[in-house]
């Protein structure tokens, strides 16, 4: 039996996708959304230091893009 990815696994895949010029980002967002639902969480928390665009506009763009796909994004304090 194949285990479902955890929120941490899905989050790491999103970091990798962002580094790879957003390759398969929509697939990884869907995986993250499913993992959040399974674990009963309402939002995904990202480390802003691991983002390609770690500035206000980059974070706001990421939040808006994920929100359109049903995932609320928060950023941890660094």
FIKE-640406 format. One record per residue (C-alpha): residue in one letter; residue number from 0; x, y, z. Coordinates in Angstrom, 1 decimal. Layout:
code | pos | east | north | up
A | NUM | X | Y | Z
...
This chain:
code | pos | east | north | up
X | 0 | 0.0 | 0.0 | 0.0
X | 1 | 1.4 | 3.4 | -1.0
X | 2 | 1.1 | 6.0 | 1.8
X | 3 | -0.3 | 9.4 | 1.0
X | 4 | 2.1 | 12.3 | 1.1
X | 5 | 2.1 | 14.3 | 4.3
X | 6 | 1.8 | 18.1 | 4.5
X | 7 | 5.6 | 18.3 | 5.0
X | 8 | 6.2 | 16.1 | 1.9
X | 9 | 3.9 | 18.2 | -0.2
X | 10 | 5.4 | 21.5 | 1.1
X | 11 | 8.9 | 20.3 | 0.2
X | 12 | 7.8 | 19.4 | -3.3
X | 13 | 6.4 | 22.9 | -3.7
X | 14 | 9.7 | 24.4 | -2.6
X | 15 | 11.4 | 22.2 | -5.2
X | 16 | 8.9 | 23.2 | -7.9
X | 17 | 9.4 | 26.9 | -7.1
X | 18 | 13.2 | 26.4 | -7.5
X | 19 | 12.5 | 24.6 | -10.8
X | 20 | 10.6 | 27.6 | -12.3
X | 21 | 7.2 | 26.3 | -11.1
X | 22 | 7.4 | 22.9 | -12.7
X | 23 | 4.2 | 20.9 | -12.0
X | 24 | 3.2 | 23.5 | -9.4
X | 25 | -0.6 | 22.9 | -9.8
X | 26 | -0.1 | 19.2 | -9.2
X | 27 | 1.9 | 19.9 | -6.0
X | 28 | -0.7 | 22.4 | -4.8
X | 29 | -3.5 | 19.8 | -5.3
X | 30 | -1.4 | 17.2 | -3.4
X | 31 | -0.9 | 19.8 | -0.6
X | 32 | -4.6 | 20.6 | -0.5
X | 33 | -5.4 | 16.9 | -0.1
X | 34 | -2.8 | 16.4 | 2.6
X | 35 | -4.1 | 19.4 | 4.5
X | 36 | -7.6 | 18.0 | 4.3
X | 37 | -6.5 | 14.5 | 5.6
X | 38 | -4.7 | 16.1 | 8.5
X | 39 | -7.5 | 18.5 | 9.4
X | 40 | -5.5 | 21.6 | 8.8
X | 41 | -6.8 | 24.9 | 7.4
X | 42 | -3.6 | 26.5 | 6.1
X | 43 | -0.1 | 25.7 | 4.8
X | 44 | 2.9 | 27.3 | 6.4
X | 45 | 5.9 | 28.2 | 4.3
X | 46 | 9.4 | 29.3 | 5.3
X | 47 | 9.9 | 32.6 | 3.4
X | 48 | 13.7 | 32.1 | 3.4
X | 49 | 13.2 | 29.1 | 1.1
X | 50 | 11.2 | 31.0 | -1.5
X | 51 | 12.7 | 32.2 | -4.8
X | 52 | 10.9 | 35.5 | -4.5
X | 53 | 11.3 | 36.3 | -0.8
X | 54 | 9.9 | 39.8 | -1.0
X | 55 | 6.5 | 41.2 | -0.2
X | 56 | 5.2 | 41.1 | -3.8
X | 57 | 6.5 | 37.5 | -4.2
X | 58 | 4.8 | 36.3 | -1.1
X | 59 | 1.5 | 38.1 | -2.0
X | 60 | 1.6 | 36.6 | -5.5
X | 61 | 2.2 | 33.1 | -4.0
X | 62 | -0.7 | 33.6 | -1.5
X | 63 | -3.1 | 34.7 | -4.3
X | 64 | -2.1 | 31.9 | -6.6
X | 65 | -2.6 | 29.2 | -3.9
X | 66 | -5.8 | 30.8 | -2.7
X | 67 | -7.3 | 30.5 | -6.2
X | 68 | -6.6 | 26.8 | -5.9
X | 69 | -8.2 | 26.5 | -2.4
X | 70 | -5.1 | 26.6 | -0.2
X | 71 | -4.5 | 29.3 | 2.4
X | 72 | -0.8 | 30.2 | 2.7
X | 73 | 0.9 | 31.6 | 5.8
X | 74 | 4.6 | 32.4 | 6.3
X | 75 | 6.6 | 31.4 | 9.4
X | 76 | 8.5 | 34.1 | 11.2
X | 77 | 12.1 | 33.7 | 10.2
